[in-house]
Amino acid sequence: MAAPTFTSATGGSPAPVRTHTGSLALLASLFFMWGFITVINNTLLPHLRNVFQLDYTRTTLIESVWFVAYFVASIPAALLIERIGYRRSIVVGLLIMAAGSLGMIVAARLPSYPVTLASLFVVACGIALLQVAANPFVTALGPPETAESRLTLVQAFNSTGTWLAPLFGGVLILSRTRGGTAAAGAQALSQADRYRDALATQLPYALVAGVLIALAVVFARARLAEPAPMRAANGQRARRRDLLRHRNLVFGVPAIFIYLIAEIGVANLFINFVSQPDIGNVNQSTASHYLMLLWGGMAVGRFAGSYLMRHARGDHVLAGFALAAFAVMVGAAVLHGPAAMWALILVGLCHSIMFPTIFTLGIKGLGPLTEEGAGLLIMAISGGALVVVQGRLADVYGLQTSFWLTAACELYVLFYAVWGCRVQPR
């Protein structure tokens, strides 16, 4: 990646290097928040499945709508960043997320499946804008040779948010509902029960909206060591077709896309899988506590991965984690009882470094095309929308059998680590 040009948040004079630590700390709060909000969906989906009496296909369709937003919003987000800069784009993204969270309160009051879908779509559009802004921002705040380690470290705070979210959702959504506390295999809820359960999402999303608005105010007033957009810094408008000459990006986009199918499929079906009588035999509220272990493993893996990549090449570390992820997903697909549950929990540790490492390897050497490359990689997060395919497989062949799709996804990540991520000499 070309060396970034830094400016202060209020002017064009160079920002001192000492401000980079403060900027990274503030950006870490964004990573925490969007991870937290995204993983609330893992407890929200079984809740909505109960409220609206959905099959697995329609349940995972909710998450598909969430990730379609990444496809729709990522390229406009990159253009917005070029126009108004990183910091202001972050403020806009936070306010969009707050608006969608307030929409979830309306959806709970009605209750309405279409309004729920629309509100989650708006929240995801805001997160897409934050992702396009914050990921290249972090890679630019320091030497290029430590970019993988730096982004993996900050992504660890994202995983801290994902670790806490199941507790938040379990306590404020599932444990306060009839469906969330019912024993596995209990009879269907009455219409009155479903209406009362629907109202349980009002408080958590009101809290989330308040925090997002507060963060927007903080970023609006913050003085960040902000990198100028790479295109402006290099004083040229590079041709977009030049992106196709970068093999690490060309194979990196499908790597992100396919990895998200794996990550989201596991997380969204985890509670339903663990609560099955022949696996964990627990209710959904209790299963959300085991989900914390999956996301906790991801947090631990990212802190450890950040250290490992200070001493080993990022592609080598990625290959090792991908191979381990394939092994545990085969276990989740063929084992039974607690062994299958723990195999699925362990994939969180194996997935931990995948997104930040693929992202950093994907934008290496792009120079003035960094914003466009980052936009394409964030747009590839829309791969999570194909979780509906796994939902369909679960309906037709069984929930456990559907995890073979996840195992296949891990093999592509291994291919990218071994060959696809190599930067071609320019």
Residue pairs with C-beta under 8 A, 6 or more apart in sequence:
1 139
1 140
1 144
1 147
1 230
1 363
1 364
1 365
1 366
1 367
1 370
2 230
2 233
2 234
2 367
2 368
2 370
3 144
4 140
4 141
4 227
4 228
4 230
4 233
5 227
5 228
5 232
5 233
6 14
6 15
6 140
6 225
6 226
6 227
6 228
7 13
7 14
7 15
7 226
7 227
7 228
8 14
8 15
8 223
8 224
8 225
8 226
9 87
9 222
9 223
9 224
9 226
10 223
15 224
15 225
15 226
16 225
17 225
19 223
19 224
19 225
20 141
20 142
20 225
22 225
23 141
23 224
23 225
23 226
24 138
24 141
24 150
24 154
26 218
26 219
26 222
26 224
27 134
27 137
27 138
27 141
27 154
28 154
28 157
29 157
29 215
30 90
30 130
30 134
30 215
31 134
31 154
31 155
31 157
31 158
31 161
32 157
32 158
32 160
32 161
33 161
33 211
33 212
33 215
34 97
34 127
34 130
34 131
34 158
34 161
35 157
35 158
35 159
35 160
35 161
35 162
35 165
36 161
36 162
36 164
36 165
36 168
37 97
37 101
37 123
37 127
37 161
37 165
37 208
38 66
38 127
38 162
38 165
39 161
39 162
39 165
39 166
39 169
39 267
39 295
40 165
40 168
40 169
40 173
40 204
40 208
41 62
41 63
41 66
41 120
41 268
42 165
42 166
42 169
42 267
42 268
42 270
42 271
42 288
42 291
43 165
43 166
43 169
43 170
43 173
43 174
43 271
43 288
43 291
44 62
44 169
44 173
44 201
45 59
45 60
45 62
45 63
45 268
45 271
46 59
46 174
46 179
46 180
46 271
46 272
46 275
46 284
47 173
47 174
47 177
47 179
47 180
47 197
47 200
47 201
48 54
48 59
48 62
48 113
48 116
49 59
49 272
50 177
50 179
50 180
50 189
50 194
50 197
51 111
51 179
51 194
51 197
51 198
52 58
52 113
52 194
53 188
53 194
55 391
55 395
56 269
56 272
56 391
56 392
56 394
56 395
56 399
57 388
57 391
57 392
57 395
58 391
59 268
59 391
60 268
60 269
60 387
60 388
60 390
60 391
61 388
61 391
62 116
62 117
62 120
63 264
63 268
63 384
63 385
63 387
63 388
64 384
64 385
64 386
64 387
64 388
65 117
65 120
65 121
65 124
65 385
66 120
66 121
66 123
66 124
66 384
66 385
67 124
67 260
67 264
67 381
67 382
67 383
67 384
67 385
67 387
68 121
68 382
68 385
69 121
69 122
69 124
69 125
69 127
69 128
69 382
70 124
70 127
70 128
70 131
70 378
70 379
70 380
70 381
70 382
70 384
71 379
71 382
71 385
72 125
72 128
73 124
73 125
73 128
73 129
74 128
74 131
74 132
74 375
74 376
74 378
74 379
74 381
74 382
75 375
75 376
75 379
77 89
77 93
77 128
77 129
77 131
77 132
77 133
77 375
77 378
78 132
78 371
78 372
78 374
78 375
80 89
80 92
80 129
81 89
81 132
81 133
81 229
81 371
82 229
82 231
82 232
82 371
84 92
85 226
85 228
85 229
86 133
86 134
86 137
86 224
86 226
86 227
86 229
87 219
87 222
87 224
87 226
89 129
89 132
89 133
90 129
90 130
90 133
90 134
90 219
91 216
91 219
91 220
92 129
93 126
93 127
93 128
93 129
93 130
93 133
94 126
94 130
94 212
94 213
94 215
94 216
94 219
95 126
95 212
95 213
95 216
96 122
96 123
96 125
96 126
96 129
97 122
97 123
97 126
97 127
97 130
97 212
98 126
98 209
98 212
98 213
98 216
99 122
99 126
100 119
100 120
100 121
100 122
100 123
100 124
100 125
100 126
101 119
101 123
101 205
101 206
101 208
101 209
101 212
102 205
102 206
102 209
103 115
103 118
103 119
103 122
104 116
104 119
104 120
104 123
104 201
104 205
105 201
105 202
105 205
105 206
105 209
106 112
106 115
106 119
107 115
107 116
107 119
107 201
108 198
108 199
108 200
108 201
108 202
108 205
109 199
109 202
111 195
111 198
111 199
128 378
128 379
128 381
131 378
131 381
132 371
132 374
132 375
132 378
135 151
135 356
135 359
135 374
135 377
135 378
136 227
136 230
136 363
136 370
136 371
136 374
137 226
137 227
138 150
138 151
138 154
139 147
139 150
139 151
139 360
139 363
140 227
140 230
141 150
141 225
141 227
142 150
144 364
146 310
147 360
147 364
148 309
148 314
148 356
148 357
148 360
148 361
149 306
149 307
149 309
149 310
149 314
150 306
151 356
151 359
151 360
152 302
152 305
152 306
152 309
152 353
152 356
152 357
152 360
153 302
153 303
153 306
154 356
155 302
155 355
155 356
156 299
156 302
156 303
156 306
158 302
159 295
159 296
159 298
159 299
159 301
159 302
159 352
160 299
162 295
162 298
162 299
163 292
163 295
163 296
163 298
163 299
164 292
165 295
166 288
166 289
166 291
166 292
166 295
167 288
167 289
167 292
168 204
169 204
169 288
170 180
170 285
170 288
170 289
170 291
172 200
172 203
172 204
173 180
173 200
173 201
173 204
174 180
174 181
174 284
174 285
174 288
175 181
175 285
176 200
177 196
177 197
177 200
178 189
178 193
178 196
178 197
179 189
179 193
179 194
179 197
179 284
180 197
180 283
180 284
180 285
181 283
181 284
181 285
182 189
182 283
182 284
183 283
184 275
184 276
184 277
184 281
184 282
184 283
185 277
189 197
227 233
229 371
230 366
230 367
230 368
230 369
230 370
230 371
231 237
231 238
231 368
231 369
231 370
231 371
233 368
234 367
234 368
236 368
237 368
238 367
238 368
238 369
240 369
240 372
242 369
243 249
243 250
243 366
243 369
243 372
243 373
243 376
244 250
245 424
246 365
246 366
246 369
246 373
246 423
246 424
247 420
247 422
247 423
247 424
248 361
248 362
248 364
248 365
248 420
248 421
248 422
248 423
248 424
249 362
249 363
249 366
249 373
249 376
249 377
251 416
251 420
251 421
252 358
252 359
252 361
252 362
252 363
252 377
252 416
252 420
252 421
253 362
253 376
253 377
253 379
253 380
254 380
254 412
255 358
255 362
255 380
255 412
255 413
255 416
255 420
255 421
256 355
256 358
256 359
256 362
256 377
256 380
256 381
256 383
257 380
257 381
257 382
257 383
258 383
258 409
258 412
258 413
259 351
259 354
259 355
259 358
259 383
259 409
259 412
259 413
260 380
260 381
260 382
260 383
260 384
261 383
261 384
261 386
261 387
261 389
261 390
261 405
261 406
261 409
262 325
262 329
262 347
262 351
262 406
262 409
262 410
262 413
263 351
263 354
263 355
263 384
264 384
264 387
265 387
265 390
265 402
265 403
265 405
265 406
266 294
266 344
266 347
266 348
266 351
266 403
266 406
267 291
267 294
267 295
268 387
269 390
269 391
269 394
269 399
269 402
270 287
270 290
270 291
270 294
270 344
271 284
271 287
271 288
271 291
272 284
272 399
273 279
273 280
273 340
273 341
273 344
273 399
273 400
274 280
274 282
274 287
274 290
274 291
274 341
274 344
275 281
275 282
275 283
275 284
275 286
275 287
276 399
278 336
278 337
279 336
279 337
279 338
279 340
279 341
279 400
280 286
280 287
280 290
280 338
280 341
282 290
290 341
290 345
293 345
293 348
294 344
294 345
294 347
294 348
295 348
296 348
297 345
297 346
297 348
297 349
297 352
298 348
298 349
298 351
298 352
299 352
300 349
300 352
301 321
301 348
301 349
301 350
301 351
301 352
301 353
302 352
302 353
302 356
304 352
305 317
305 321
305 352
305 353
305 357
308 317
309 317
309 353
309 357
314 357
314 360
314 361
315 357
315 361
315 417
315 418
315 421
315 422
316 417
317 353
317 357
318 353
318 354
318 357
318 358
318 361
318 413
318 416
318 417
318 421
319 414
319 417
319 418
321 350
321 351
321 352
321 353
321 354
322 350
322 354
322 410
322 411
322 413
322 414
322 417
323 410
323 414
324 349
324 350
325 347
325 350
325 351
325 354
325 410
325 413
326 407
326 410
326 411
326 414
328 343
328 344
328 346
328 347
328 350
329 343
329 347
329 403
329 404
329 406
329 407
329 410
330 407
331 339
331 340
331 343
332 340
332 343
332 344
332 347
332 400
332 403
332 406
333 400
333 401
333 403
333 404
333 407
334 340
335 343
340 400
344 403
347 406
350 410
354 413
358 377
358 413
358 416
358 421
359 374
359 377
361 416
361 421
362 373
362 377
362 421
363 370
363 373
363 374
363 377
364 423
365 423
365 426
366 372
366 373
389 405
390 402
390 405
390 406
391 402
393 401
393 402
393 405
394 401
394 402
